[in-house]
Amino acid sequence: MTRKNLLLNALAAISAAMLITACGNTSAPTASVGAISPSGAKIGYVNSDSLFENFNMIKDLEEELIAEKLQMQNQFQVEYQKLEKDYMDAQKGASQLSQEALGILQRRLAQREQELGQMQQQMEGQLMQSEGKKNEEYLKVIREYLDNYGAENGYQIIYSYNGVGNVLYIDSAYDITNLVVDGLNKTYESTQETAEAE
């Protein structure tokens, strides 16, 4: 599942949860952004594509993941080049080795090649795990922010919208994307400043 699909599914789940909890909410809506539906429920939507592109935390986490990937690729490349050099050296010196010594050398090189393949698989697993943790991290922040934002601003429903999901059309009067992205970025920047101060 791609990060974008994960975000879309999480926002849809958050929207559904907010709808369920809002069914018993009788408080009057207070904010002026978004719109009141004919049933009286205050509804808003977040364009998930815009959120994904503009939320600074996601950008920072993607940069961290790219840095991790480059570091692992460089580490793998160094090991691969060592093995390649040892293969070339073995080919040059093979004529001077006995059959027994040549067999031992071939087994060692084959084992190193196998270990290199395992190293690559381990690195890929570490990257997938790191990406999963980063996804969970930003989804938790978004979920908590939307819970608070919806409660503080009287929303009974906040949908995720991207034009190709379950919601194929929604009036732009319900669009709260910029407010949510701005709020998320302010919250994220304040946590970054607090972390740097410590």
C-alpha angles and dihedrals in degrees: 000000000000123000090248093053090047090053092048092050092047093050090048090051091047090050091050091049091050090050092052094048092044095057090083095040112110099173117122119250114255110183123083098216117087119028141266113245121222088260090058096251116135107234133187137166137210120214099230093202091057092044091051092049098043108036104104094207091062090049091050093048091049090052090051090051092049090050091051091049093049091049091052093045091052092048091049092046091054091052092045092052091050090053092046091052091049090051091051092047090049092052091051093049098037094098091060096051128089118242090255094050091045090052091050091049092049092050091049092050092046090050091050090049090052091048089051090054090050090049090054092050091048091051091049089051091050091050092050090049091048091049090050091052092048091050091051090048097055094037089055090051092049093046093050092045094050091047090054095039092051093048095045094047099041099249117159093183134025114180130199111232132185103149097252104058131078093302106063097174135015129166112258089232085080093054113120096157097118093048092050095045091047091049093047091049092049091049091047093048091050091052090049091051091048091049092049092049091056 
